[in-house]
Amino acid sequence: MIYEDNNRAQKDIDIKVFNQIPSEKSVILRSILENSLNSAIFILDENGYILEINRGVSKIFGYSIDDLKGKYFSILFTPNDKSDNLPEKELSNVLEAGASTDRNFIVHRSGKHIWAQGESVLLHKDGIKFIIKVINDLSREYELEQYKNKSIKDLKIFVYTASHDLKAPILNIEGLIDSLESALINNEDYSEILDLIKSSIGKFKTILNDLSETGKEQEKGEQDVYEGVSFQEIVDELLFAYNKQIESIDATITCDFVKAPIIHFSKKNLRSIIQNLLSNAIKFRSSQRKLQIKMSSDKTDEYIIFSIEDNGIGIKESDKKALFSMYNRLNENIEGSGVGLAIVSRIVDNNGGKVVIDSFEGKGSKFNIYIKDNPS
């Protein structure tokens, strides 16, 4: 009990000294404490006891001054962090270095854990040390990171499943084509058709292998191989693969890659981006008019821009926010897995790019894919 009285007396001395800090610095500090709402600010003594807080503490973490004044600042830490002596480590760092930065969960008054970043600075006055600790709420950033990690995990599962499940039927088709070729070996009327079928199967197998390798490399954390890739070359491969479908719907496709014919990027990732966007343009065509697709490229100081525009059914304004969500199918009447645009978004985001959409329901859509060129 004598210890507690002495401790309380020391806190009273610290608070009194803090309240009597003179000069313009005091005015600035008190103005910050009274008016700052977007950051939580704590004034601690050198032992980690809370002397003062600003209004931002109540707004962000729910505590009043009565909840915290005179309390050891470990009250803000999770049980796990307390058991790991994290409060003591943070206190030691700022006392030794004069300043420190940290990231950890802060316990809200309701018990909720909020991911936050703190910056601490050591001050001196009349032989007494004070610590100013500023904490910012990073919960939104944390949620986005968790969502991103979940999306990547979902994509890995899809990549492995798709590449594995599709290989068996392709091998079966290849075997049947070989048998058919043997039966028609002397029939020249079918030789060209068989050659086209075998070529299509070969390209399909290449795409599946690339898909499988992409998953393996991501699992191992390997970097993509960047090389000079021709937009026209990738598009020609895909147009060949979709040739029958394009002919059957009498679609018109035009390309203009003069402004930026080459990009230094992962070839399989670029193919995946264009394939998914082209496939969507074909699938989401309008029944009221003949499909027209325009593909082009351009460049700025920072990006190479691949654009694909169609006159299809367009996208509802209410659907745009969920457009890149995993397994999200905006039209249940049109076949698809709901992962195509999620794959595009993941590839572009991971390479520091962005996707800009200009779409109106009933009129069509334009996707502008901003990709950073990587020549070195």
Long-range contacts (C-beta under 8 A, 24 or more apart in sequence): 8-70, 10-45, 11-45, 11-49, 11-51, 11-70, 13-128, 14-45, 14-49, 14-51, 14-128, 14-130, 15-51, 15-52, 17-125, 17-126, 17-128, 18-43, 18-51, 18-52, 18-125, 18-130, 21-125, 29-132, 38-136, 39-134, 39-135, 39-136, 40-116, 40-134, 40-135, 40-136, 40-137, 41-132, 41-133, 41-134, 41-135, 42-68, 42-73, 42-131, 42-132, 42-133, 42-134, 42-135, 43-130, 43-131, 43-132, 43-133, 44-73, 44-130, 44-131, 44-132, 44-133, 45-128, 45-129, 45-130, 45-131, 46-95, 46-128, 46-129, 46-130, 46-131, 47-72, 47-91, 48-72, 48-73, 48-74, 48-87, 48-88, 48-91, 48-131, 49-73, 50-75, 51-130, 60-114, 60-135, 60-137, 61-106, 61-107, 61-108, 61-109, 61-114, 61-135, 62-108, 62-109, 62-110, 63-109, 67-109, 73-133, 75-107, 76-106, 76-107, 77-104, 77-105, 77-106, 77-107, 78-104, 78-105, 78-107, 78-113, 81-105, 90-118, 90-120, 91-131, 93-120, 94-120, 94-121, 94-122, 94-131, 95-122, 95-129, 98-122, 103-138, 106-135, 114-139, 115-139, 115-141, 115-142, 148-349, 151-326, 151-342, 151-346, 152-218, 152-346, 154-326, 154-327, 154-342, 155-326, 155-339, 155-342, 155-343, 155-346, 156-215, 156-218, 156-219, 158-337, 158-339, 159-211, 159-212, 159-214, 159-215, 160-212, 160-215, 162-208, 162-211, 163-208, 163-209, 163-211, 163-212, 163-215, 164-212, 166-208, 167-205, 167-208, 170-201, 170-204, 170-205, 170-208, 173-201, 174-198, 174-201, 177-201, 199-240, 200-240, 200-241, 203-237, 203-240, 203-241, 204-241, 207-271, 207-275, 210-268, 210-271, 211-268, 211-272, 213-268, 214-268, 214-269, 214-272, 224-266, 224-268, 224-269, 225-266, 225-267, 226-264, 226-265, 226-266, 226-374, 227-264, 227-265, 227-266, 227-267, 228-262, 228-263, 228-264, 228-375, 229-262, 229-263, 229-264, 229-265, 229-267, 229-270, 230-257, 230-261, 230-262, 231-255, 231-257, 231-260, 231-261, 231-262, 231-263, 231-270, 231-274, 231-295, 231-297, 231-306, 232-257, 232-261, 234-267, 234-270, 234-271, 234-274, 235-274, 235-278, 235-295, 237-271, 238-271, 238-274, 238-275, 238-278, 242-278, 242-279, 242-282, 245-282, 246-282, 249-282, 249-285, 249-290, 249-291, 250-290, 250-291, 251-282, 251-285, 251-290, 251-291, 251-292, 251-293, 252-290, 252-291, 252-292, 252-293, 253-292, 253-293, 253-294, 253-295, 254-292, 254-293, 254-294, 254-295, 255-294, 255-295, 255-296, 256-294, 256-295, 256-296, 256-297, 257-295, 257-296, 257-297, 259-296, 259-297, 259-298, 259-299, 260-297, 260-298, 260-299, 260-304, 260-305, 261-297, 263-297, 263-304, 263-306, 263-371, 263-373, 264-373, 264-374, 264-375, 265-304, 265-351, 265-371, 265-373, 265-374, 269-347, 269-351, 270-371, 272-343, 272-344, 272-347, 273-306, 273-344, 273-347, 273-348, 273-369, 274-306, 274-308, 276-340, 276-341, 276-343, 276-344, 277-308, 277-340, 277-344, 277-367, 277-369, 278-308, 279-340, 280-340, 280-341, 281-308, 281-310, 281-312, 281-365, 283-334, 283-335, 283-336, 284-310, 284-312, 284-313, 284-331, 284-334, 284-365, 285-310, 285-312, 285-313, 286-311, 286-312, 286-313, 286-362, 286-364, 299-373, 302-370, 302-372, 303-353, 303-370, 303-371, 303-372, 303-373, 304-370, 304-371, 304-372, 304-373, 305-368, 305-369, 305-370, 305-371, 306-368, 306-369, 306-371, 307-366, 307-367, 307-368, 307-369, 308-366, 308-367, 308-369, 309-364, 309-365, 309-366, 309-367, 310-364, 310-365, 310-366, 311-363, 311-364, 312-364, 312-365, 313-361, 313-362, 313-364, 314-359, 314-360, 314-361, 314-362, 314-363, 314-364, 314-365, 315-357, 315-359, 315-360, 315-361, 315-365, 316-361, 317-361, 320-357, 320-359, 323-357, 324-355, 344-369
